[in-house]
Amino acid sequence: MRININGIDTVGKSTQIMLLPLLYPADRIVVAPSLKQYIPEFSKPARESFHWWMDSPVDEFVGCIVTGLAKREAETKGELIVVDRGTEMFKAVCVAKWMLQSNHPTLPEMFEEISARFTSSGITMGDDAQVLLVRNEEYDQRTLKLRSLLNSTRLEVGNFTDEENLKYAIYQICLKEAIAYMAQQTDMSLVVVDSSILNVQNRLRTTINRQLKE
């Protein structure tokens, strides 16, 4: 059984397990590794990895993603597997990458082509439960100063130019649009992040329990 919880990829393994329903003891839960472990381009120095992500050809980028997903799927076994970004999320990532080009098809056309590429590469696995954590705008504004402070402490933050930071901001806008479309097209439950972590954890547990029991 697989659970895809999009939005908790930055927290530790113990926290991810803590967020899960109490139907499974911890020793029966496997948290899938980050895809970075299976894609060498993801593990390059920050600026080098950034430019590969932003500037590499779309075909090359998608090829690396599907190869990494296939390797992770083959090597991750367990009774209950938690994935911080699953197949559908990485389709959205590939579409967002494609959107950076000046000429690109419509969202439906891009998702259709990317999905076909995933399928032809053998990436067909689905998730028994899919959840997307989404911050609402009011919460974003309330936490903006804190998030800006935390981001400023990252070691690589000073390594990027204003132009590179702008390109990243544009990519994030594209990704937000692609994720919104993806969520509408899939059976994915939305959990709004707008209060304390305890409240969000309770919502997440309730949502996952409901999906697993259906």
Buried (B, 14 or more C-beta within 10 A) or exposed (E): EBBBBBBBBEBEEEEBBEBBBEEBEEEEBBBBBBBEBBBEBBEBEEEEBBEBBBEBEBEEBBBBBBBBBBBBBEEBEBEBBBBBBBBBBBBBBBBBBBBBEEEBEEBEEBBEBBBEBBEEBEBEBEBBBBBBBBBEEEBEEEBEEEEEEEEEEEEEEEEBEEEBEEBEEBBEEBBEBBBBBBBEBBEBBEBBBBEEEEEBBEBBBEBBBEBBEE
